[in-house]
Amino acid sequence: MVVEDDPAIRMVLNAHLKDEGHLVIECPTAEQALVILVDEQPDVILVDLRLPGINGLDLVRSVRARSEVPIIIVTAQTDSHDVVAGMEAGADDYVTKPFVAKELMARIRRQLRRGEPRSAAAPILQCGPLELRPATGQALLESKPLNLSRIEFDVLAELMSAGGKVLSRDELLRDVWGYGSMGDGRIVDSLIYRLRGKIEKDAANPQLLHTVRGFGYRMDATQ
């Protein structure tokens, strides 16, 4: 699904996506997207943040409240604060305008791969009251189901698999998002902030997901 009010950009995105073999649903407004989402289940949603009427951030929040579908926000390069706001709203990744088609298609492929079946042999990961079951994509907190987006699950799994080792923002960007050296570390910081609100009793005083200043993030070794 492409949610973009500029018809020229929609046309370009449609052409590139169809060349990659994707079926495309075009929506010029967030209002139209929300109506269509009642019946359609897209595999990835591209959202322009500067939409008329309901803006892109509110659309991201609304979609994320009901679905784990991957969301990639599209923002003008000069609007860097939109990146943080979009990630905090629940987006999984972002691209800037003007975008490079090959890079955007690669980002979409990464998000689609997250929906593929996981290895049945993947071990269960445990950190205190938090349990991840990568084979089934289940997350439990104090034995109760925990609602995580795919990217949130993958970041926690990466940190928990590190066995107590500190992972830098660059390492997480590379291993989870697939970025090279030019990734934006604020993506990681925003997602960590979001995760703490879900897994910590007191997000201001985290006991599970630790910040190691100047280095990165760490979770206790798998128990």
N, C-alpha and C positions, 0 to 999 in steps of 0.2 A: 504494500500500500504506500502510495506517494501522496503526502498531504502538503501541497504547495500551491500558493495562490497565483504565482507567475506562470501563465500558460506556456511561455517560451521554455522555462526551466523544466516544466512538466513534460514537454515534448521531448527535450533532450534526454531526461531521465528515462522516459518511456522507451525511447529508441535503444539506449544502452542496455536497459534491463531486458528487453525483448531479445536483443542480440545474444544475451547470456542464457536465454531460454526460460526467463521468468514470465509468469502472467502478472499483469500490472493492473491495480485498481487505482484510479486517479481521483483525488478529492481536492477541490480548490479551497475548502474551508474545514475547520475542525468540526463544525456542526454536522456537515455531511459525513465526515469520517465516523463520528460517533453513531450516526444512524446506520451506516453500512456495517459497522463492527457488531451490531446486534445479530446479523446473519452470517457475516463473513469472518473467517479466521485466518488472516494473513500470517505468513511465516516471519516477515520482517516489516516494520513500519519506518518509513523515512518521514521526519516531521520538520518542516520549516518553523522556526520559533516565532517569526514575525508574521503572524496570520491576522487577517481581519476578523472581527468578532471575538470568539473564544481564541485566546492566543495559544501558541505552541506549548508553552510550559503547562498550562492548565489541561491541555489535551494529554500530554505525557502523564500528568498526575492521575487523570481520569482513567486512562488505559492501564496504567500500572496498578491501580487499585483493584482491577478486576482480572488482570491477565499477566502472564510472565513473558509474553511475546517480546522478542528483541526490538528495541527502539533505537534508531540512530537519528540524532538531531542534526539539522543542517543550519548553520549560522554564518553570518557575514564575518569575514576574517577580522574586522575591526571591533566586533562585539565580543571580545574575549571573555567578558564576565558572563555571557550567555552559556559558556561551556560549563562553568561551575553550577549555575542555576539549573541547567538541563540535567546534569548528572544527579544533583540533589533531588530533582523532581522524579527521578527513576529511570532516566535514559541509560543505555548500555554503552554507547559510543557516540562520536560526533565527527562530522566533516565540515570543512569551511568552504564558503564560496569565494572565488570560483573553485570548484572541485575538479580533481583529476579523475576521469572516469575509471581508469584501471585501479586506482587506489580505492575508490568507492566500491567497486565491484568486489575487491579483495576483502573489504570490511564486511560486506554483506555475506560473502562466503564464510567468513569466520563465525558470524552470528548463526548462520544456518547449520554449521558443523556442531554447534552446541546443542542442537535439537536431535542429533543422531543418537542411536542407542549406545549406551556406555558398556564398557567391558564388564561381563558378569563376574570376573575374577577380582575386580577392584576392591581393596580392603575397606572395611568400615573405619572411619576416622573419628577419634574421640578427643575432646578437650573439655575437661570438667563436665558440666551438664549439657554440653553441646555435642551432638552426634551427627555426622554426615555419612550417608550411604551412597557413594558414587555410582554403584551398579544400578540403583533404581532412581537416583536423583532426589532421594528423600533427605530432609533435614529435620532433626528433632532437638528441642530445647527442653530440658527437664522432662523428657519422654513424651512431650507434646509436639505435634507437627508445627514446624516453623516455615512461614511463607517467605521464600527467597526467590528473587529473579535468577535467571541462569547465570548472569555475570556475577552476582553476589555469591552464588553457590561456588562458582569456579575460583573466585578469589579466596574464599574461606578454605576450600580444598587445597589450594596451592600453599597457603600459609600453614595449614595443619599438617600437610605432607612434609613440610620442611623440618619437622622434628625439633622445633624450638629455635631454629636458625633465623636470624634477621634477614628479611628480604627487602631490598631497596625498591623505591618506586619504579626505577628503570627496569628492574628484574620482573616486577609484576606486570608492567606495561608490555614487556617483551613476551613473557610466558603465558599471560592470560589474554591480553588484547591483540598480541601479535605485532606491536609497534616496533620500529627500529629505534634509533637513538634520538629521533625527533618527537617522541611522544610527549604529551602534556601531563606532567605529574599531578596536576590538580584533579584529573580524572580519578586517580587513585585516592587522593585525600578525600574527595567528596564521597566516594563509595565507602571508604572506611568509616566516615562520619555516619553514613546511612546504616551501615552494618551494626555499628555500636548501639544505635537506637533500637535494633532488633534483638541483639544477643546479650547486652549488658543490663544488669539491674539498675546501674547508675552509669549512664554513658559518659558523664563527666569524670568518673573515677573507674575506668575500665579494669576489669579483673581477668579478662580472657584475651582481648585483642590489644596488645601493648604498642605504644609508640616508643621507638628508640631514637631519641633526638639526634639528628645529623646522619642517621643511617637508614631508617625505614621502619618496618612493622614486623611484629613477632607474635606468634601464639605459642602457648605452652606445648611441649612435646606431646604427641599422641599418647594417650593413656590406655 
